[in-house]
């Protein structure tokens, strides 16, 4: 699951994050880093540095699609804040908006007065004693109310005094730390008297309850406590120290939070007693103290620190000076050398920086003073010698300018290094987001291709529209419409120049029996579809009428009408209207292609100048009729025309048939007729009409067809 933990770098949040990470969940942390520290978490996670009320939170929700939000961030730094201003309202709104399944928050029992003196149940009335306690109460009510009136499940844990490792901020942690770090607590004025009782619960038990609550999809208000109040005197005894002086301003006893409801619903019990929990906590603080004192400095950093030490730089500068001085003693008697002390000052400035450039300038001038004194010049006169002053100024100017340029260059290099590090970090972060997005994209692609209501399913369904025969196309269209529109009782009627619409295909439901022909004028929906050439809904809910009708158009004329007689009421939305439009367009496109194909092969399809289909095409339609009968329960009857195959017989037979019937030849070169949507009993009407035209016909009982 994608878990968002607000305040995830704090004591409670980091402990919960660690547990969920160990269980294989993806951790995302929202923290403003005011009181939390990234050092509390050392595993892979996503992070947004922002306050819970920040607008940037919505982008975080939108990007990662959280399953669970665990709100551990402090309500507010202001004592008189309200949940709507401290971000709780923002988090609840975003959680509901972006489909979060569960929202977990926390409150404290501190600062409340209860109307019972025994263990406090969740149903007990409580009276806030301070503005902060009132804020806690508001937070509880907001969360619980939200859970009761929305699809977002909310879980609120009311905590007793939580202690344990990583606890550095809260009032509880400060006095626990003070007690454990001193052997003379008499001077401490702690917020508890030596004989008061407090319910301490170890962080490990809190984390376990939260994890179980999330996994079990628990909701409502629960007390999270040990159920065993301990006096501060006993608490100090566990630590082996003397208890503090009594504080007369603190109540001596407060009832403990009753945790029986949590135990029953989660099968949870505290595993850590106070002695064991304090031992773990004390060991953690001791380890932290020792690691702080003896934290090893990385080898590279130690080496860099040594190299940059001022004393070492001065020694290096003096070494360089003595090398130049010895060189001057050796070279001066041999050659007339230039003023190489400029080179010395320049090197000192380049290698050691501004402070050493000043020292190098003084040393170089000192050499000049020494040389002048060695030839008998008065020392005092040298200090007023303009050439000496000019030389010193030149040395100093060169050293300072060069060292300034080098320091500026070093600053620029360091800035570039920092930029590179930041860019590298951003690149790594974006690369991880890209990889995660790519993974999610692939998962969504698979879901789109295979989910029931997906584009992939629509694509698979519309493959039934590939038939080039209108008969097969209509049968396939019924299947496509049922799958994509999630409705049943579809019918397709052919429309011609007459005032009647003939049934071409229908849904397979045996209880659905639409009429074989409909008079267009009497049918309001069909009439409006034909006249408007647009999708029409039965807004008046006229009885006997379809719920909607849609036209199939060929060259500007309505050639068929799709009718639907049953749609779930909740589906009648604008998006459903758009889906109908898309599917009708697909069917219309396939029908247009099919009719165009038939027109193109007119001479190959029919025998001579008649409407009798040749053997190949007649067998193809016969196969499709058989398929429609098996899949959609659409009946048909095959008639054998027991006469000669002259054009006269073909024309007289053709004028007797309906527009949805077919006439053609089979492999035995005999003439047959397919009566669409006609049972054997209904076919007798056609047989009688043919008999009146001196044409004898009979029903073919055993139909064999070519696949």
C-alpha positions as CSV (number, residue, x, y, z in Angstrom):
1,X,0.0,0.0,0.0
2,X,1.0,3.6,-0.4
3,X,1.2,5.0,3.1
4,X,1.4,8.8,3.8
5,X,2.6,9.7,7.3
6,X,2.4,13.4,8.3
7,X,5.1,14.4,10.8
8,X,6.9,11.3,9.6
9,X,10.3,12.5,10.9
10,X,9.0,12.9,14.5
11,X,9.0,10.4,17.3
12,X,5.7,8.8,16.6
13,X,5.7,9.2,12.8
14,X,9.2,7.7,12.2
15,X,8.4,4.7,14.4
16,X,5.2,4.0,12.6
17,X,6.9,4.5,9.2
18,X,9.7,2.1,10.1
19,X,7.1,-0.7,10.9
20,X,5.1,-0.2,7.7
21,X,8.3,-0.2,5.7
22,X,9.5,-3.5,7.2
23,X,6.1,-5.0,6.1
24,X,6.8,-4.0,2.5
25,X,4.6,-0.9,2.2
26,X,5.7,2.2,0.3
27,X,6.3,5.1,2.6
28,X,5.6,8.8,1.9
29,X,6.4,11.5,4.5
30,X,4.9,15.0,4.8
31,X,6.9,17.0,7.3
32,X,7.8,20.7,7.7
33,X,11.1,19.7,9.5
34,X,10.4,22.3,12.3
35,X,10.7,19.7,15.0
36,X,11.4,16.5,13.1
37,X,14.7,15.4,11.5
38,X,15.5,13.3,8.5
39,X,18.1,11.4,10.5
40,X,15.2,9.5,12.2
41,X,14.7,7.5,9.0
42,X,17.3,5.6,7.1
43,X,15.3,3.7,4.6
44,X,13.9,4.6,1.1
45,X,10.9,6.8,1.1
46,X,9.3,9.8,-0.6
47,X,9.3,13.1,1.1
48,X,7.6,16.5,0.8
49,X,8.8,19.3,3.0
50,X,5.6,21.3,3.7
51,X,3.1,22.0,6.3
52,X,-0.1,19.9,6.5
53,X,-2.1,23.0,5.5
54,X,0.1,23.8,2.5
55,X,-1.4,23.8,-1.0
56,X,1.5,21.7,-2.2
57,X,-0.1,18.8,-0.3
58,X,-2.7,18.3,-3.1
59,X,0.0,17.7,-5.6
60,X,1.5,15.0,-3.3
61,X,-1.9,13.4,-3.0
62,X,-2.6,13.6,-6.8
63,X,0.8,12.1,-7.7
64,X,1.0,9.1,-5.4
65,X,-2.6,7.9,-4.9
66,X,-2.3,7.1,-1.2
67,X,-4.2,4.2,0.3
68,X,-3.8,5.2,4.0
69,X,-3.0,8.5,5.6
70,X,-1.6,8.5,9.2
71,X,-1.7,11.9,10.6
72,X,1.1,12.2,13.3
73,X,2.0,15.9,12.7
74,X,1.5,18.2,15.7
75,X,-1.8,19.9,15.5
76,X,-0.3,23.4,15.6
77,X,2.4,25.4,17.4
78,X,-0.3,27.8,18.4
79,X,-2.3,26.8,21.5
80,X,-5.5,28.4,20.3
81,X,-5.5,27.0,16.8
82,X,-8.5,25.2,15.3
83,X,-8.4,22.0,13.3
84,X,-9.6,23.9,10.2
85,X,-6.5,26.1,10.3
86,X,-3.9,23.5,11.4
87,X,-4.3,21.3,8.4
88,X,-6.5,18.5,9.7
89,X,-9.4,19.7,7.6
90,X,-7.1,20.0,4.6
91,X,-5.9,16.4,5.0
92,X,-9.4,15.0,5.5
93,X,-10.6,16.9,2.4
94,X,-7.8,15.7,0.2
95,X,-8.1,12.1,1.5
96,X,-11.8,12.0,0.5
97,X,-11.1,13.8,-2.8
98,X,-8.4,11.4,-3.9
99,X,-9.9,8.1,-2.8
100,X,-7.9,7.4,0.4
101,X,-9.3,4.3,2.1
102,X,-8.4,5.0,5.7
103,X,-7.4,8.1,7.7
104,X,-5.7,7.6,11.1
105,X,-5.2,10.4,13.6
106,X,-4.1,10.7,17.2
107,X,-5.2,12.7,20.2
108,X,-4.1,12.9,23.8
109,X,-5.8,12.4,27.2
110,X,-3.7,15.1,28.7
111,X,-5.5,18.2,29.7
112,X,-9.0,16.6,30.1
113,X,-11.2,16.1,33.1
114,X,-13.4,13.0,33.0
115,X,-16.7,12.3,34.7
116,X,-15.5,8.9,36.0
117,X,-13.0,7.9,38.7
118,X,-12.4,4.4,37.4
119,X,-10.8,3.4,34.1
120,X,-12.1,5.8,31.4
121,X,-14.1,4.2,28.5
122,X,-14.3,5.8,25.1
123,X,-17.9,6.9,25.8
124,X,-17.0,8.9,29.0
125,X,-17.7,12.6,28.9
126,X,-14.6,14.8,28.9
127,X,-14.1,18.4,29.7
128,X,-11.0,20.2,28.3
129,X,-9.0,22.1,30.9
130,X,-7.0,24.2,28.3
131,X,-7.2,25.6,24.8
132,X,-4.8,22.9,23.5
133,X,-7.1,20.2,25.0
134,X,-10.1,21.8,23.4
135,X,-8.2,21.7,20.1
136,X,-7.5,17.9,20.7
137,X,-11.3,17.4,21.2
138,X,-12.1,19.3,18.0
139,X,-9.7,17.2,16.1
140,X,-11.3,14.0,17.4
141,X,-14.8,15.2,16.5
142,X,-13.7,16.3,13.0
143,X,-12.2,13.0,12.2
144,X,-15.0,10.9,13.6
145,X,-17.7,13.1,11.9
146,X,-15.9,12.8,8.6
147,X,-15.8,9.0,8.8
148,X,-19.5,8.9,9.7
149,X,-20.6,11.0,6.7
150,X,-18.3,10.0,3.9
151,X,-16.7,7.0,2.2
152,X,-13.5,7.8,4.0
153,X,-12.9,5.5,7.0
154,X,-11.4,7.3,10.0
155,X,-9.6,5.9,13.0
156,X,-8.7,8.0,16.1
157,X,-6.4,6.7,18.8
158,X,-6.5,8.6,22.1
159,X,-3.1,8.1,23.6
160,X,-1.8,8.0,27.1
161,X,1.8,9.1,27.9
162,X,4.0,7.5,25.1
163,X,7.7,7.0,25.7
164,X,10.5,5.3,23.9
165,X,13.5,5.8,21.6
166,X,13.7,8.8,19.2
167,X,11.6,10.9,21.6
168,X,13.3,14.3,21.7
169,X,10.6,17.0,21.5
170,X,7.6,16.4,23.8
171,X,7.3,17.4,27.4
172,X,7.1,13.8,28.4
173,X,10.4,13.0,26.7
174,X,12.2,15.9,28.3
175,X,11.4,15.0,31.9
176,X,12.0,11.3,31.2
177,X,15.4,12.2,29.7
178,X,16.2,14.5,32.7
179,X,15.3,11.8,35.1
180,X,17.5,9.2,33.3
181,X,20.4,11.6,32.9
182,X,20.8,12.7,36.5
183,X,21.4,11.0,39.8
184,X,20.2,13.9,41.9
185,X,16.7,14.8,40.7
186,X,15.7,16.7,43.9
187,X,16.2,20.0,42.1
188,X,13.9,19.0,39.2
189,X,10.4,20.5,39.2
190,X,8.7,18.1,36.9
191,X,5.0,18.2,35.8
192,X,4.2,15.2,38.1
193,X,4.3,14.8,41.8
194,X,6.1,11.8,43.4
195,X,2.8,10.2,44.4
196,X,0.8,11.0,41.2
197,X,-0.1,8.2,38.8
198,X,0.4,8.1,35.0
199,X,-0.3,5.6,32.3
200,X,2.9,5.1,30.4
201,X,2.8,3.1,27.1
202,X,5.9,2.1,25.1
203,X,6.2,3.3,21.5
204,X,6.5,-0.3,20.3
205,X,3.1,-1.2,21.6
206,X,1.6,2.0,20.0
207,X,3.1,1.2,16.6
208,X,1.8,-2.4,16.8
209,X,-1.7,-1.2,17.5
210,X,-1.6,1.3,14.7
211,X,-0.3,-1.3,12.2
212,X,-3.0,-3.8,13.2
213,X,-5.7,-1.1,13.1
214,X,-4.7,-0.2,9.5
215,X,-4.5,-3.8,8.3
216,X,-7.8,-4.6,10.0
217,X,-9.5,-1.5,8.5
218,X,-10.6,-0.5,12.0
219,X,-12.6,2.7,12.4
220,X,-13.9,4.8,15.3
221,X,-12.4,6.1,18.5
222,X,-10.1,3.8,20.6
223,X,-8.1,4.3,23.8
224,X,-4.4,3.3,23.3
225,X,-2.8,2.8,26.7
226,X,-1.1,0.2,28.8
227,X,-4.0,0.1,31.2
228,X,-1.6,0.0,34.2
229,X,-1.1,3.5,35.8
230,X,2.3,3.9,37.5
231,X,3.3,6.4,40.2
232,X,6.3,8.6,39.5
233,X,7.8,7.1,42.7
234,X,7.7,3.6,41.1
235,X,8.8,5.1,37.8
236,X,12.0,6.5,39.4
237,X,12.5,3.2,41.3
238,X,12.7,1.4,37.9
239,X,15.5,3.8,37.0
240,X,17.3,3.4,40.3
241,X,17.1,7.1,41.2
242,X,15.4,9.2,43.9
243,X,12.0,10.6,43.0
244,X,11.6,14.4,42.5
245,X,10.0,16.7,45.1
246,X,6.2,16.7,45.1
247,X,4.6,19.4,43.0
248,X,1.5,20.6,44.8
249,X,0.0,22.1,41.6
250,X,-0.3,18.7,39.9
251,X,-3.2,16.3,40.5
252,X,-2.1,13.3,42.5
253,X,-4.2,10.9,40.5
254,X,-5.9,10.7,37.1
255,X,-7.9,7.6,36.0
256,X,-6.3,5.4,33.3
257,X,-7.6,5.1,29.8
258,X,-9.6,1.9,29.4
259,X,-8.1,-0.1,26.5
260,X,-10.5,-3.1,26.6
261,X,-12.3,-2.1,23.4
262,X,-9.0,-2.1,21.5
263,X,-7.9,-5.4,23.0
264,X,-11.2,-7.0,21.9
265,X,-11.4,-5.6,18.4
266,X,-7.7,-6.0,17.5
267,X,-6.6,-8.9,19.6
268,X,-3.9,-6.6,20.9
269,X,-2.2,-6.4,24.3
270,X,0.8,-4.3,25.4
271,X,4.0,-6.4,25.2
272,X,6.4,-4.1,27.0
273,X,6.1,-3.5,30.7
274,X,7.4,-0.3,32.1
275,X,10.7,-1.8,33.3
276,X,11.4,-3.4,29.9
277,X,10.4,-0.3,28.0
278,X,12.5,2.0,30.1
279,X,15.5,-0.3,29.7
280,X,15.2,-0.1,25.9
281,X,14.7,3.7,26.1
282,X,17.6,4.2,28.5
283,X,19.9,2.1,26.3
284,X,18.9,4.2,23.2
285,X,19.8,7.5,25.0
286,X,23.0,6.0,26.3
287,X,23.9,4.9,22.8
288,X,23.0,8.2,21.3
289,X,25.2,10.0,23.8
290,X,28.2,7.8,23.2
291,X,27.8,8.0,19.4
292,X,27.6,11.8,19.6
293,X,30.9,12.0,21.7
294,X,32.7,9.5,19.6
295,X,31.1,9.9,16.2
296,X,33.8,9.0,13.7
297,X,34.6,11.8,11.2
298,X,35.0,10.5,7.6
299,X,38.6,10.0,6.5
300,X,38.2,12.5,3.7
301,X,36.8,15.1,6.0
302,X,39.5,14.6,8.6
303,X,42.2,14.9,5.9
304,X,40.6,18.1,4.6
305,X,40.4,19.6,8.1
306,X,44.1,18.9,8.7
307,X,45.2,20.4,5.5
308,X,43.2,23.6,6.1
309,X,44.5,24.1,9.7
310,X,46.1,27.7,10.0
311,X,49.3,26.4,11.8
312,X,49.9,23.8,9.1
313,X,49.5,26.5,6.4
314,X,51.9,28.7,8.2
315,X,54.5,25.9,8.4
316,X,54.0,25.2,4.7
317,X,54.5,28.9,3.9
318,X,57.7,29.1,6.0
319,X,59.0,26.0,4.2
320,X,58.4,27.6,0.8
321,X,60.1,30.8,2.1
322,X,63.2,29.0,3.2
323,X,63.4,27.2,-0.1
324,X,63.4,30.5,-1.9
325,X,65.8,32.0,0.6
326,X,68.3,29.2,0.2
327,X,67.8,29.4,-3.6
328,X,68.6,33.2,-3.5
329,X,71.8,32.5,-1.5
330,X,72.9,29.9,-4.1
331,X,72.0,31.8,-7.3
332,X,72.9,35.4,-6.5
333,X,76.7,35.0,-6.7
334,X,76.3,33.2,-10.0
335,X,73.7,35.1,-12.1
336,X,72.0,38.4,-11.9
337,X,68.5,37.1,-11.2
338,X,65.2,39.0,-11.3
339,X,63.2,39.7,-8.2
340,X,62.0,36.2,-7.6
341,X,60.4,37.2,-4.3
342,X,57.4,38.2,-6.5
343,X,57.2,34.6,-7.5
344,X,57.3,33.5,-3.8
345,X,54.5,35.9,-2.8
346,X,52.5,34.8,-5.8
347,X,52.9,31.1,-5.0
348,X,52.0,31.7,-1.4
349,X,48.8,33.5,-2.4
350,X,47.9,30.7,-4.8
351,X,48.6,27.8,-2.5
352,X,47.8,29.1,1.0
353,X,45.3,32.0,0.7
354,X,44.9,35.6,1.8
355,X,46.3,35.4,5.3
356,X,49.5,33.6,4.2
357,X,49.9,36.1,1.3
358,X,50.3,38.9,3.9
359,X,52.8,36.8,5.9
360,X,54.7,36.1,2.6
361,X,54.8,39.8,1.8
362,X,56.3,40.6,5.2
363,X,58.9,37.8,4.8
364,X,59.9,39.0,1.3
365,X,60.3,42.6,2.5
366,X,62.2,41.3,5.5
367,X,64.7,39.6,3.1
368,X,65.2,43.0,1.3
369,X,65.8,44.7,4.7
370,X,68.3,42.0,5.6
371,X,70.2,42.4,2.3
372,X,70.3,46.2,2.7
373,X,71.5,45.9,6.3
374,X,74.2,43.4,5.2
375,X,75.8,46.0,2.9
376,X,76.0,48.6,5.7
377,X,72.8,50.7,5.3
378,X,71.3,52.1,8.5
379,X,68.2,50.1,9.6
380,X,66.2,53.1,10.5
381,X,66.7,54.7,7.1
382,X,65.3,51.7,5.4
383,X,61.9,52.2,7.0
384,X,61.6,55.6,5.3
385,X,63.0,54.3,2.0
386,X,60.3,54.7,-0.6
387,X,61.6,51.9,-2.7
388,X,61.2,49.5,0.2
389,X,57.7,50.7,0.8
390,X,56.8,50.4,-2.9
391,X,58.2,46.9,-3.0
392,X,56.2,45.9,0.1
393,X,53.1,47.4,-1.4
394,X,53.6,45.6,-4.7
395,X,54.1,42.3,-2.8
396,X,51.1,42.8,-0.7
397,X,48.9,43.9,-3.6
398,X,49.9,40.9,-5.7
399,X,49.3,38.6,-2.8
400,X,45.9,40.0,-1.9
401,X,44.7,40.2,-5.5
402,X,45.8,36.7,-6.4
403,X,44.4,35.2,-3.1
404,X,41.1,37.1,-3.6
405,X,40.8,35.7,-7.1
406,X,41.6,32.2,-5.9
407,X,39.2,32.4,-3.0
408,X,36.5,33.7,-5.4
409,X,37.3,30.9,-7.8
410,X,37.2,28.4,-4.9
411,X,33.8,29.8,-3.8
412,X,32.5,29.4,-7.3
413,X,33.9,25.9,-7.5
414,X,32.3,25.0,-4.2
415,X,29.0,26.6,-5.4
416,X,29.2,24.5,-8.5
417,X,29.9,21.4,-6.5
418,X,26.9,22.2,-4.3
419,X,24.7,22.8,-7.4
420,X,26.0,19.5,-8.8
421,X,25.2,17.7,-5.6
422,X,21.7,19.3,-5.5
423,X,21.2,18.6,-9.2
424,X,22.3,15.0,-8.7
425,X,20.0,14.6,-5.8
426,X,17.1,16.0,-7.9
427,X,18.0,13.8,-10.8
428,X,18.0,10.8,-8.5
429,X,14.7,11.8,-7.1
430,X,13.2,12.4,-10.5
431,X,14.6,9.2,-11.8
432,X,13.0,7.3,-9.0
433,X,9.7,9.1,-9.7
434,X,10.1,8.3,-13.4
435,X,10.8,4.6,-12.7
436,X,7.8,4.5,-10.3
437,X,5.6,6.3,-12.7
438,X,6.7,3.9,-15.5
439,X,5.8,1.0,-13.3
440,X,2.4,2.5,-12.4
441,X,1.8,3.3,-16.1
442,X,2.5,-0.3,-17.1
443,X,0.2,-1.5,-14.3
444,X,-2.5,0.8,-15.4
445,X,-2.0,-0.2,-19.0
446,X,-2.6,-3.8,-18.0
447,X,-5.6,-2.8,-16.0
448,X,-7.0,-0.8,-18.9
449,X,-6.5,-3.8,-21.2
450,X,-7.9,-6.4,-19.0
451,X,-10.4,-4.7,-16.6
452,X,-14.1,-5.3,-17.3
453,X,-15.0,-1.8,-18.3
454,X,-11.8,-1.0,-20.0
455,X,-10.9,0.3,-23.5
456,X,-9.2,-3.1,-24.0
457,X,-12.5,-4.8,-23.4
458,X,-14.3,-2.3,-25.7
459,X,-11.6,-3.1,-28.3
460,X,-12.1,-6.8,-27.9
461,X,-15.9,-6.4,-28.1
462,X,-15.8,-4.3,-31.2
463,X,-13.9,-6.9,-33.1
464,X,-17.4,-8.5,-33.6
465,X,-18.1,-5.6,-35.9
466,X,-15.5,-6.8,-38.5
467,X,-18.2,-8.7,-40.5
468,X,-18.7,-7.5,-44.1
469,X,-22.2,-8.9,-44.2
470,X,-24.9,-6.7,-42.6
471,X,-26.5,-9.8,-41.1
472,X,-23.4,-10.8,-39.2
473,X,-22.7,-7.2,-38.4
474,X,-26.1,-6.7,-36.7
475,X,-25.6,-9.9,-34.7
476,X,-22.2,-8.8,-33.6
477,X,-23.5,-5.3,-32.8
478,X,-26.0,-6.7,-30.2
479,X,-23.1,-8.4,-28.4
480,X,-21.0,-5.2,-28.5
481,X,-23.8,-3.1,-27.1
482,X,-24.5,-5.4,-24.3
483,X,-20.9,-5.6,-23.2
484,X,-20.0,-2.0,-23.5
485,X,-23.2,-0.3,-22.4
486,X,-23.8,-2.8,-19.5
487,X,-27.5,-3.1,-20.5
488,X,-29.7,-5.7,-22.1
489,X,-32.8,-6.0,-24.4
490,X,-31.3,-4.4,-27.5
491,X,-33.0,-4.6,-30.9
492,X,-31.9,-3.4,-34.3
493,X,-34.6,-2.6,-36.9
494,X,-34.1,-2.0,-40.6
495,X,-35.8,1.1,-42.0
496,X,-36.7,1.5,-45.7
497,X,-39.0,3.7,-47.8
498,X,-42.1,2.1,-46.3
499,X,-43.6,3.2,-43.0
500,X,-42.5,0.0,-41.2
501,X,-39.3,-1.0,-39.4
502,X,-38.2,-4.6,-39.7
503,X,-36.5,-6.5,-36.9
504,X,-32.9,-7.4,-37.9
505,X,-31.4,-8.6,-34.6
506,X,-32.2,-8.7,-30.9
507,X,-30.7,-9.6,-27.5
508,X,-30.5,-13.3,-26.6
509,X,-32.7,-13.1,-23.5
510,X,-35.6,-15.5,-24.2
511,X,-38.0,-13.3,-22.2
512,X,-37.3,-10.4,-24.6
513,X,-39.6,-10.7,-27.6
514,X,-39.7,-7.4,-29.6
515,X,-42.2,-7.3,-32.5
516,X,-40.9,-8.3,-35.9
517,X,-42.2,-5.1,-37.5
518,X,-43.0,-1.7,-36.1
519,X,-45.0,1.1,-37.7
520,X,-42.7,4.0,-37.4
521,X,-45.5,6.7,-37.0
522,X,-46.9,4.9,-33.9
523,X,-43.5,4.6,-32.2
524,X,-42.5,8.0,-30.8
525,X,-38.8,7.2,-30.2
526,X,-38.2,5.5,-33.5
527,X,-40.1,8.3,-35.4
528,X,-38.0,11.0,-33.6
529,X,-34.7,9.1,-34.4
530,X,-35.6,8.8,-38.1
531,X,-36.7,12.4,-38.4
532,X,-33.8,13.9,-36.4
533,X,-31.1,11.4,-37.3
534,X,-29.9,11.7,-33.7
535,X,-29.9,9.8,-30.4
536,X,-33.3,10.1,-28.7
537,X,-34.1,9.3,-25.1
538,X,-37.6,8.4,-23.8
539,X,-37.7,11.3,-21.4
540,X,-41.4,11.0,-20.9
541,X,-41.0,7.3,-20.0
542,X,-43.9,6.4,-22.3
543,X,-44.9,2.8,-21.7
544,X,-44.0,0.2,-24.4
545,X,-41.4,2.5,-25.9
546,X,-37.6,1.9,-25.7
547,X,-35.5,3.9,-23.2
548,X,-33.4,5.3,-26.1
549,X,-32.9,4.9,-29.8
550,X,-30.0,5.7,-32.0
551,X,-29.8,5.9,-35.8
552,X,-27.5,4.0,-38.2
553,X,-27.0,6.3,-41.2
554,X,-25.9,5.6,-44.8
555,X,-25.3,8.4,-47.2
556,X,-27.4,10.8,-45.1
557,X,-30.4,8.4,-44.8
558,X,-31.3,6.4,-41.7
559,X,-31.1,2.8,-42.8
560,X,-31.5,1.2,-39.3
561,X,-32.3,2.1,-35.7
562,X,-30.8,0.7,-32.5
563,X,-33.2,0.4,-29.7
564,X,-32.6,-0.3,-26.0
565,X,-35.5,-1.3,-23.7
566,X,-33.7,-1.7,-20.4
567,X,-30.9,0.4,-18.8
568,X,-30.1,0.7,-15.1
569,X,-31.3,4.1,-14.0
570,X,-28.0,5.1,-12.4
571,X,-26.3,4.7,-15.9
572,X,-28.4,7.5,-17.4
573,X,-25.6,10.1,-17.2
574,X,-23.9,12.5,-19.6
575,X,-20.9,10.2,-19.8
576,X,-23.2,7.3,-20.6
577,X,-24.8,9.4,-23.4
578,X,-21.3,10.0,-24.8
579,X,-20.5,6.2,-24.6
580,X,-23.7,5.5,-26.6
581,X,-22.6,8.0,-29.2
582,X,-19.2,6.4,-29.5
583,X,-20.5,2.9,-29.9
584,X,-23.2,3.9,-32.4
585,X,-20.5,5.6,-34.4
586,X,-18.4,2.4,-34.4
587,X,-21.4,0.3,-35.6
588,X,-22.3,2.9,-38.1
589,X,-18.8,2.9,-39.5
590,X,-18.8,-0.9,-39.8
591,X,-22.3,-0.8,-41.4
592,X,-21.2,1.8,-43.9
593,X,-18.2,-0.3,-44.8
594,X,-20.3,-3.4,-45.1
595,X,-22.9,-1.8,-47.4
596,X,-20.2,-0.2,-49.4
597,X,-18.6,-3.6,-49.8
598,X,-21.8,-5.2,-51.0
599,X,-22.4,-2.4,-53.5
600,X,-18.9,-2.8,-54.9
601,X,-19.3,-6.6,-55.5
602,X,-22.9,-6.3,-56.8
603,X,-22.2,-8.0,-60.1
604,X,-20.3,-10.9,-58.3
605,X,-22.8,-11.3,-55.5
606,X,-26.0,-11.8,-57.4
607,X,-27.1,-14.0,-60.3
608,X,-27.6,-12.0,-63.5
609,X,-29.9,-9.1,-63.0
610,X,-31.8,-10.7,-60.1
611,X,-31.6,-10.4,-56.3
612,X,-30.8,-14.1,-55.9
613,X,-27.5,-14.5,-54.1
614,X,-24.8,-16.8,-55.5
615,X,-23.9,-19.9,-53.6
616,X,-20.9,-18.5,-51.7
617,X,-22.7,-15.5,-50.4
618,X,-26.0,-17.3,-49.6
619,X,-24.1,-20.0,-47.6
620,X,-22.3,-17.2,-45.7
621,X,-25.6,-15.6,-44.7
622,X,-27.1,-19.0,-43.8
623,X,-24.2,-19.6,-41.5
624,X,-24.7,-16.2,-39.8
625,X,-28.4,-17.0,-39.4
626,X,-27.6,-20.2,-37.7
627,X,-25.1,-18.5,-35.4
628,X,-27.7,-15.8,-34.5
629,X,-30.2,-18.5,-33.7
630,X,-27.8,-20.3,-31.4
631,X,-26.4,-17.2,-29.7
632,X,-29.3,-14.7,-29.7
633,X,-32.3,-17.0,-30.0
634,X,-33.3,-15.3,-33.3
635,X,-35.3,-17.7,-35.3
636,X,-35.2,-18.2,-39.1
637,X,-36.7,-20.6,-41.6
638,X,-35.1,-22.0,-44.8
639,X,-37.6,-22.5,-47.7
640,X,-36.8,-24.6,-50.8
641,X,-38.4,-23.1,-53.9
642,X,-39.5,-26.2,-55.8
643,X,-39.7,-24.7,-59.2
644,X,-37.3,-24.0,-62.1
645,X,-34.7,-21.3,-61.6
646,X,-35.9,-19.0,-64.2
647,X,-35.6,-15.2,-63.8
648,X,-39.4,-15.0,-63.7
649,X,-39.6,-17.3,-60.7
650,X,-36.8,-15.5,-59.0
651,X,-38.5,-12.1,-59.5
652,X,-41.9,-13.3,-58.4
653,X,-40.4,-14.9,-55.3
654,X,-38.4,-11.8,-54.5
655,X,-41.4,-9.5,-54.5
656,X,-43.1,-11.8,-52.0
657,X,-40.2,-11.6,-49.4
658,X,-39.5,-8.9,-46.9
659,X,-36.4,-6.6,-47.1
660,X,-34.8,-8.6,-44.3
661,X,-35.3,-11.9,-46.1
662,X,-32.8,-13.4,-48.5
663,X,-33.1,-15.4,-51.8
664,X,-30.2,-17.5,-53.3
665,X,-28.7,-20.7,-54.4
666,X,-27.0,-23.5,-52.5
667,X,-24.5,-26.2,-53.5
668,X,-27.3,-28.3,-55.2
669,X,-28.0,-25.3,-57.5
670,X,-31.6,-25.1,-56.3
671,X,-33.3,-21.9,-55.2
672,X,-33.8,-21.2,-51.5
673,X,-35.2,-18.4,-49.4
674,X,-34.2,-17.4,-45.8
675,X,-37.0,-16.0,-43.8
676,X,-35.5,-13.8,-41.0
677,X,-37.2,-13.8,-37.6
678,X,-39.7,-16.4,-38.7
679,X,-40.7,-19.7,-37.1
680,X,-41.9,-22.6,-39.2
681,X,-45.5,-21.7,-38.3
682,X,-45.0,-18.1,-39.4
683,X,-43.4,-19.3,-42.7
684,X,-46.7,-20.8,-43.8
685,X,-47.9,-17.3,-44.6
686,X,-45.1,-16.8,-47.1
687,X,-45.7,-20.3,-48.5
688,X,-49.4,-19.5,-49.1
689,X,-48.5,-16.2,-50.8
690,X,-46.1,-18.0,-53.1
691,X,-48.7,-20.6,-53.9
692,X,-51.0,-17.9,-55.0
693,X,-48.3,-17.0,-57.5
694,X,-48.1,-20.6,-58.7
695,X,-44.8,-21.1,-56.9
696,X,-44.5,-24.1,-54.7
697,X,-42.2,-23.9,-51.6
698,X,-41.5,-26.1,-48.6
699,X,-39.7,-25.8,-45.3
700,X,-36.3,-27.4,-45.1
701,X,-36.3,-29.3,-41.8
702,X,-32.6,-30.3,-41.6
703,X,-30.5,-27.3,-42.5
704,X,-26.9,-28.1,-43.3
705,X,-24.7,-25.1,-43.9
706,X,-21.1,-24.5,-45.1
707,X,-18.9,-23.0,-42.3
